[in-house]
Amino acid sequence: MLKEGVLLVRLKTSANTIAALRKAGHQEKASQRVEQQYIENLKIMQAFRKHYDFCRVEFFYSNKSSQLAQGELENIFLR
């Protein structure tokens, strides 16, 4: 059934960590965390696109999980 379906891959945002760092006045550390998370997510996406071809794969950020669970699919998946 998966061959006909879609694999959903949830990517982290680290939003809570980044917000806490900014609130504590650690702007540089927050910016570094944003960059680290971006690179980590990019590597995950690249790995799936390169090595996984069993079915379609869609990527979304963790802060969109509740929208997805409610069936609200507009502007959720990354392109």
N, C-alpha and C positions, 0 to 999 in steps of 0.2 A: 504494500500500500504506500510505503514511503516513496517508492520510485515515482509514483504519480503525484505525490504531495510536495510539501515544502519543509525544509529544515530551517527553523528559526534560531538565530544565534544572537544571544543577548550580550551586548558590550557594556563594560563598566563606564561610568562617568566620573567616579570619585568625587561627586559633588559635595558630599558632607565633609570629606577631608579637606577639600579645597576651600570651602566656606569657612571651616574652622581655622585654617591657616591664615586666611585673609582677616578674619575677625581678630585673631591674635596679633595682627600686624606683620605677618611674615609673607609679604607680597612676593618676594623672590622665590621662596619655597613653594608658594601656591602656583606661581607660573611654571616652575619646574615640574610640579605634579601634573599640571595640565598637559605639558609637553610629553611627559612620560606616559600618561594614559593614552594620549593620542597615538604615540608610537606603538604601544602595546596593542591597541585596537586595530591599527593599520596592519600589523604583523598577523594578527588573527585573521583578518579579512583576506589578506594576500595568501595565507596558507590554505584557507578554504577554497579560494578561487583557483589556486594552482593544483591542489591535490584532491579535491572532492568534486566528483561529477556524477554521483549516484542520483541526485535529484536537485531541484532548484534550491538555492540557499538565499535567505533574506537576513539582513543584519538590522538590529535596532538597539537603541541605547536603553539602559536599565531604567531611566526615568520615564520611559514610555510603557513600562510593563503593565500598569493598571489600565491604560487606554487599550492596549492590545487585548487584555483579558476581558474587557467589556465589548470587544468586537469593533472598536473604533480604529480603523486601519488607515485613515487618511493622514498623510505626512508622518508616518511612523518609520517606514523602512528607508534605509540609506541607499543611495544610488552610487 
